[in-house]
């Protein structure tokens, strides 16, 4: 049986994104949010992005704004690299 948390992404009218399975938020500003989920790296691109309702226990996160794209990265990368790894990316 797989005990790993599930990852869901629900996008409502390209203005509200509900995520589950979030393990870490790496960086965010009003144009990009970079985070890790149980399914790997996820970058959310858009304008006027804001983070709401981050629950570290359940891994749920809400992002609002004008969402333009969801870009998944390496599925095996589920936690951020150390500071040297981030520098060399």
N, C-alpha and C positions, 0 to 999 in steps of 0.2 A: 504494500500500500504506500502511495506517495504522500508523505506528510508535509511537503512543501506547500506554502500558501499559494493560492491562486492569484493570477494577475488579470485584471479586467480594466479596459479603457472604454468609457462611455462618453461620447462627445455629443453635446446637445446644442444644436443650431450654431455650431462653430464658435460658441461664446462661453461654454462651460464644459470643462473636462473633469470627469470623476475617475480617479485611478485607485486601484487596490493592488496590493503586493509590492508597494514601494518600500525599499530597504534603506535608501539614503538619498538625500538631496545634496548634490554636489555644488551647484551654483544656479543662481537665477537673477534675472533682471527683467525689464519690461519687454524684452524681445526674445529671450530664450530661457528655458528652464532645462537643466541637465540633471538627471537623476538616475538611480539604479532601481530596478525592480527584480523580482525573483526570476524574471525572464531575460534579464540583462539590462544593458544601458538604454535609456530612452531620452531623446531630446525633443522638447516641445518648442516650436517656433511660432511667432506671431507678433502682435503689437499690444501694448497696454496690458501685458500679462501680470496677474497678481496671484499669489499663493494664498489659499484659505484652508482652514480645517485640516491641518496635518495631524494625523494621529499616529504616533510612532509605535504604539502597541499593536494596532490592527494593520498598519501600513496603508491607510487610506489618505488620499490627498485630493483636494479640489483646486483647480486652476481656472481662473476666469480671464477674459480679454478677447481679443480677436485672434483666434487660433488658426494658423495657416498650415501647419504640418506637424505630424508625429513621425519621428525618425528613430527607428530601433538600430542599435549598434550590435556589438558582439554579444551573442547570447550567453557565452561562457563567462563574460565579465559581469559578475553580480555584486561586486564590491569595488569601491574605488581603489586605484593604485596608491602606493605610498607617494610621498611628495616628490620623489625623484622620478617615479613613473609618470606622474602628471606633467612634470616639467619636460620630459622627453616625448610626450605625445604629439 
